[in-house]
Amino acid sequence: MAQVLDVQVDFTHKSARVKSLDVHPTNPWILTSLHSRTVSIFDYKTKVVLKSIEITHKPIRSAKFIPSKNWIVTGADDIFIRVYDSNSLEKIEEFEAHEDYIRTLAVHPTLPTLPYVLSGSDDHRIKLWDWEKDWSCSQTFEDHTHYVMQAVFNPENPTSFASAALDGSVKVWNLKNPNSVVTLEGHSKGVNCVGYFINNNTVYLLSGSDDFTAKVWDFKSATCIATLEGHTNNVVAVTAVPEDGIIITGSEDGTIRFWDINTYKLLEKTLNHGLGRVWALEFLKGSSQIAIGYDEGLLLGKVAKFAQQLTQNSF
């Protein structure tokens, strides 16, 4: 039997380019940030836009929920971070955060214990913001030598995070140290995305690059254990779903690809929904649903598995 996966489309919402996605942990909401300067909240059960607001005159590259405060936080090309009430969309805070475009935001996962947000920028810096101290900058991390494309907290260690940058590296950091503690090198071009996953009680990192590949890294040994080859353009989004045994990658070639989480082999089906380049992926925890951000809007679908019987005619 060969495993075949498909995404059964639930709905699509046409819009400007979707640069980031975030899924609310308790409400049926998906937060999108758009290249057209807007953020929107979708209800994925009723399939309607609940709220939408134009933030600034430049693209919004990242937006995240802060569920414990009922806030959303946004980062834009105008170098400002802004915070809004997620119900009323009333602006709560606004401040200049970097010297260049803000590419990525990450909200600390152990809320409300640690009131932190990370931001990464084209100024090569990552900053840690503390909202309980009037959004003061608690730490600046400065080892990268090119644009910082993504930063993500370690789900197993609340004082650690990883980052990806166009200098071709993935770096691991401690919140109290301005210098990285580990550098992962192996991509031949810039790295666009990074993410953690846990499989069989082992922590791994995923990365996607302008060299058209994704890589799987053993976190403890800091070594690359697999290179996922198949995309024909930059890999810009990666995620893993251990309970379903899959890794998912998205690319500027317009396709979504699935990989076996244990063998790292490409699974049978490659998906292209005709909505342009892929920019963001989010799996809805506790379900088989996936949200995908494209050049031309948002798609929500259900990942379906099929077993395909191989016959002589299959070869």
Salt bridges, closest charged atoms under 4 A:
ASP6 OD2 - LYS269 NZ 3.68
ASP10 OD1 - LYS47 NZ 2.93
GLU54 OE2 - ARG37 NE 3.69
ASP77 OD1 - ARG61 NE 2.54
ASP78 OD2 - ARG82 NH2 2.68
GLU94 OE2 - ARG82 NE 2.68
GLU94 OE2 - LYS91 NZ 3.23
GLU99 OE1 - ARG125 NH1 3.70
ASP122 OD1 - ARG103 NE 2.66
ASP123 OD2 - HIS98 ND1 2.98
ASP123 OD2 - ARG125 NH1 3.99
GLU142 OE1 - ARG125 NE 2.81
ASP167 OD2 - HIS144 ND1 2.89
ASP211 OD2 - HIS187 ND1 3.01
GLU252 OE1 - ARG277 NH1 3.91
ASP253 OD2 - HIS231 ND1 3.04
ASP295 OD1 - ARG17 NE 3.27
ASP295 OD2 - ARG277 NE 2.86
GLU296 OE1 - LYS14 NZ 3.95
